[in-house]
Amino acid sequence: MTDVRHEVSASSDLDAAASALAAVARDFYTRGWALATGGNFSMRLGSGSMVITASGREKGALTVDDMVVMDLDDEHVVSPERARPSAEAKLHARLYARLPRAGAVLHVHAPCATVLSRLDAAVGVLELSGYEMLKALSDVRSHEHKERVPIFSNTQNMETLAREVDAWMDAFGSEGIHGYLVSGHGLYAWGRHLREAKRHVEALEFLFDCTLRSRAAAPVPAPAAGGSTP
């Protein structure tokens, strides 16, 4: 016999998650972090599935009707039928599989993250340290903390990108990592719940902004002695 109370609870959880994701998407849109159709957002559901934004939806006008439920094991769409989830749903599913404590994954196309991800793509990692805002990241207690944000090459093949993220975390670990960058694309950040994931995006984007500003303010090296002046 079907447990009606369980169905009602599951439906309520889904509605609440979808509504909360839509609100975050609209907020990020107003900040310029998810303009047009850029970005994708998800939350883990208690039934071994996730709710994620559908493909091609404008984030400034996102509603609960712009969400898709996917099974985390085989990554197939549960509902609505024939819906098309974000093309990057595989990256979300892999993060949930690797990080059991992750309850939400947020991906933004913010300008600072996008620019820095290109500038430091060859290095493969962006290191952040010295800023008090680092303490907004979970389990960070000091401004002296060194946050390492890995940078991966952009590709339209999500399986390839997911394998590269997995390989990096296999080699260097996932403890103490709050997000990663995709070159010319933007930031993926996560948290134990939506509120924490949102805080991580806000903190990292602040740190990216400070990093870009400090580089722009750095003094231009003087020309070498005997060199020609352009």
SVG drawing of the C-alpha trace seen along z (x, -y; Angstrom):
<svg xmlns="http://www.w3.org/2000/svg" viewBox="-2 -56 74 58">
<polyline fill="none" stroke="black" stroke-width="0.4" points="0.0,0.0 1.3,-3.4 2.3,-5.7 0.3,-8.8 2.1,-10.8 5.5,-10.0 4.3,-11.2 2.9,-14.4 6.2,-15.0 8.3,-14.3 6.2,-16.6 6.5,-19.3 10.3,-18.9 10.5,-19.2 8.3,-22.3 10.4,-23.9 13.7,-23.1 12.5,-24.2 11.2,-27.5 14.4,-28.1 16.6,-27.4 14.5,-29.8 14.9,-32.5 18.7,-32.1 18.8,-32.2 16.9,-35.4 19.1,-36.9 22.3,-36.0 20.8,-37.4 20.4,-40.8 24.1,-40.7 25.2,-40.0 26.4,-36.5 23.8,-34.6 22.7,-36.8 20.6,-35.5 20.5,-31.7 23.9,-31.4 24.4,-29.2 22.7,-26.2 21.7,-25.3 20.7,-22.1 19.8,-20.6 20.0,-17.1 16.7,-15.5 16.3,-12.8 15.1,-10.2 18.5,-9.7 17.7,-12.3 18.4,-16.0 16.3,-18.9 18.2,-21.1 17.4,-24.0 16.2,-23.1 18.3,-23.9 18.1,-27.3 16.0,-29.1 16.5,-32.8 17.7,-33.0 16.1,-36.4 12.7,-34.9 13.2,-31.4 10.2,-29.7 9.5,-26.3 8.2,-25.3 11.8,-25.6 13.1,-22.7 13.9,-19.0 14.2,-16.1 17.0,-13.6 18.0,-10.3 21.6,-10.5 22.5,-6.9 21.9,-6.7 21.4,-10.4 18.1,-9.9 15.2,-12.4 12.5,-11.5 10.1,-14.3 8.7,-16.0 8.9,-13.6 10.8,-14.8 12.2,-17.7 15.7,-18.7 18.0,-19.4 21.0,-21.7 23.7,-20.3 26.0,-20.3 23.8,-18.1 26.5,-15.4 28.9,-17.7 26.4,-18.2 25.6,-14.5 29.3,-13.7 29.8,-16.2 27.0,-14.7 28.4,-11.2 31.8,-12.3 30.8,-14.6 28.2,-12.9 27.7,-16.0 27.0,-18.3 23.4,-19.3 23.5,-22.0 25.7,-22.9 25.6,-26.4 27.2,-27.4 27.5,-31.0 29.0,-32.9 30.2,-35.9 32.7,-38.2 35.5,-38.1 35.5,-34.3 35.3,-34.1 38.2,-36.5 40.5,-35.0 39.8,-31.5 41.3,-32.5 44.2,-34.5 45.3,-31.6 44.3,-28.7 47.8,-27.7 48.7,-27.5 45.7,-25.2 44.9,-26.6 44.1,-30.0 45.4,-30.5 43.5,-32.9 45.0,-34.0 45.3,-37.0 41.6,-38.1 39.3,-38.1 36.4,-37.0 38.1,-33.6 36.5,-32.9 33.1,-32.9 34.1,-29.5 33.1,-26.5 35.8,-25.3 38.1,-28.2 39.3,-29.9 41.9,-32.4 42.6,-35.0 46.0,-33.2 44.2,-30.2 45.3,-29.3 42.3,-28.4 43.2,-26.5 40.6,-26.8 41.4,-24.3 40.9,-25.5 39.8,-23.1 39.8,-23.6 36.4,-24.3 34.8,-21.7 31.4,-20.8 32.0,-17.2 30.7,-17.0 31.9,-13.4 35.4,-14.5 35.2,-17.5 33.7,-15.3 36.6,-12.8 39.1,-15.7 37.5,-17.0 37.4,-13.5 41.1,-12.9 42.1,-16.2 40.2,-15.4 41.7,-11.8 45.1,-13.3 44.8,-16.3 41.7,-15.5 38.4,-17.3 38.7,-18.3 39.0,-22.1 37.9,-22.7 34.7,-24.8 34.6,-25.3 36.4,-25.0 36.6,-27.1 36.2,-26.2 38.3,-28.4 36.3,-31.1 33.1,-29.7 32.8,-30.4 32.6,-29.0 31.1,-25.8 30.6,-26.0 28.8,-23.7 27.7,-23.4 26.0,-21.2 22.8,-23.1 21.6,-25.8 22.4,-28.6 26.0,-27.5 26.5,-27.0 25.1,-30.5 27.5,-31.9 30.4,-30.1 29.6,-31.7 29.3,-35.1 32.6,-34.8 34.5,-33.4 33.2,-36.0 34.2,-38.7 37.7,-37.1 37.9,-36.9 37.0,-40.6 39.6,-41.6 42.2,-39.5 41.5,-41.2 41.5,-44.6 44.8,-44.0 46.4,-42.8 45.1,-45.9 46.5,-48.2 50.0,-46.5 52.7,-48.9 53.9,-48.4 57.6,-47.2 60.1,-49.8 61.8,-49.2 65.2,-47.5 68.3,-49.8 69.4,-50.5 66.1,-49.4 64.2,-51.4 61.2,-53.4 58.1,-52.6"/>
</svg>
